[in-house]
Amino acid sequence: MTKNFELDATTGKATKSPEDFFNKVYRMPFTLWGDVRIPDELVELVERNDPTNVLEFGCGLGRFSRYMAKQGLNTTGVDFSSVAIDKAKKRAAKSKSKANFIEGNVTDLKMIKEQFDVSFDIGCFHCLTKSEQEKYVAEVYRLLKFGGTHLIWALDSTPSHLTLNEEYIAKLFSNGFQLKEAKSSRRRLVKSHWYWLIRTEDDLETLLNDIYN
Ligand SMILES: C[S@@+](CC[C@H](N)C(=O)[O-])C[C@H]1O[C@@H](n2cnc3c(N)ncnc32)[C@H](O)[C@@H]1O
């Protein structure tokens, strides 16, 4: 993982893991990325696809998953921060939300067996290193139904010094997905993009062979 995630946000001391970093951040009363407004892109994801179930990658405190559940969708949010998932579950219970939250790493979600009509990720993908991104792609492939849309919002410059853009995403997702649209964004005032990826019918074995061989 990146060096950026190896420092405690409050003490500046080294932490053990990326999960540790995010756990410390989520113990604080608020986070830097705590923008609770629902992006139009998320509203449109529901309107255009009419899904029955949805999976959120890197759900944090679960605000967006709770929104999806409120729209009547069977919603699962996953995040590797146990502190975030604990808070997400408590917030869901308090607001009587049916959103379901699971602690797990987006690079290995084998505990999730069902497939989803749509999935989305607001701010998690850009936390990953290149090798983690490749495992993430395989998980999105496995968990998204054929024809389903995966929506990503990601920073153009990542903490591990990768530059994300249309070309990069199209190449990374070239097996099993079509990049339908990329739109530049100033969400949270930072240079970033929305990416709409459609799951195509490519052979899973080819994808896994490309990644692991
Ligand atoms: C910038 S925050 C965004 C959280 C939430 N989507 C939001 O917008 O409020 C990134 C989130 O991704 C999670 N995350 C980062 N890497 C992850 C990984 N490999 N597996 C699961 N969650 C991860 C972090 O714990 C954090 O909650």
The ligand as an SDF file (V2000), in Angstrom:
LIG
                    3D

 27 29  0  0  0  0  0  0  0  0999 V2000
  -12.3350    8.3490    0.7060 C   0  0  0  0  0  0  0  0  0  0  0  0
  -13.2280    7.1560    1.6380 S   0  0  0  0  0  0  0  0  0  0  0  0
  -14.8440    7.2130    0.8880 C   0  0  0  0  0  0  0  0  0  0  0  0
  -15.9020    6.5770    1.7330 C   0  0  0  0  0  0  0  0  0  0  0  0
  -17.3370    6.7090    1.1880 C   0  0  0  0  0  0  0  0  0  0  0  0
  -17.4530    6.0980   -0.1230 N   0  0  0  0  0  0  0  0  0  0  0  0
  -17.7240    8.1730    1.1330 C   0  0  0  0  0  0  0  0  0  0  0  0
  -17.6940    8.7730    0.0490 O   0  0  0  0  0  0  0  0  0  0  0  0
  -18.0450    8.7130    2.1900 O   0  0  0  0  0  0  0  0  0  0  0  0
  -12.5360    5.6380    0.9800 C   0  0  0  0  0  0  0  0  0  0  0  0
  -13.1300    4.4140    1.6340 C   0  0  0  0  0  0  0  0  0  0  0  0
  -12.6010    3.2610    1.0150 O   0  0  0  0  0  0  0  0  0  0  0  0
  -12.2770    2.3160    2.0140 C   0  0  0  0  0  0  0  0  0  0  0  0
  -11.2270    1.4550    1.4530 N   0  0  0  0  0  0  0  0  0  0  0  0
  -10.0050    1.8240    0.9850 C   0  0  0  0  0  0  0  0  0  0  0  0
   -9.3390    0.7580    0.5250 N   0  0  0  0  0  0  0  0  0  0  0  0
  -10.1650   -0.3130    0.7040 C   0  0  0  0  0  0  0  0  0  0  0  0
  -10.0530   -1.6910    0.4310 C   0  0  0  0  0  0  0  0  0  0  0  0
   -8.9450   -2.2050   -0.1290 N   0  0  0  0  0  0  0  0  0  0  0  0
  -11.1000   -2.4960    0.7230 N   0  0  0  0  0  0  0  0  0  0  0  0
  -12.2330   -2.0030    1.2870 C   0  0  0  0  0  0  0  0  0  0  0  0
  -12.3960   -0.7020    1.5910 N   0  0  0  0  0  0  0  0  0  0  0  0
  -11.3740    0.1400    1.2890 C   0  0  0  0  0  0  0  0  0  0  0  0
  -11.8420    3.1340    3.2150 C   0  0  0  0  0  0  0  0  0  0  0  0
  -11.9440    2.4430    4.4330 O   0  0  0  0  0  0  0  0  0  0  0  0
  -12.8050    4.2940    3.1190 C   0  0  0  0  0  0  0  0  0  0  0  0
  -13.9950    4.0460    3.8280 O   0  0  0  0  0  0  0  0  0  0  0  0
  1  2  1  0
  2  3  1  0
  2 10  1  0
  3  4  1  0
  4  5  1  0
  5  6  1  0
  5  7  1  0
  7  8  2  0
  7  9  1  0
 10 11  1  0
 11 12  1  0
 11 26  1  0
 12 13  1  0
 13 14  1  0
 13 24  1  0
 14 15  1  0
 14 23  1  0
 15 16  2  0
 16 17  1  0
 17 18  1  0
 17 23  2  0
 18 19  1  0
 18 20  2  0
 20 21  1  0
 21 22  2  0
 22 23  1  0
 24 25  1  0
 24 26  1  0
 26 27  1  0
M  CHG  2   2   1   9  -1
M  END
$$$$
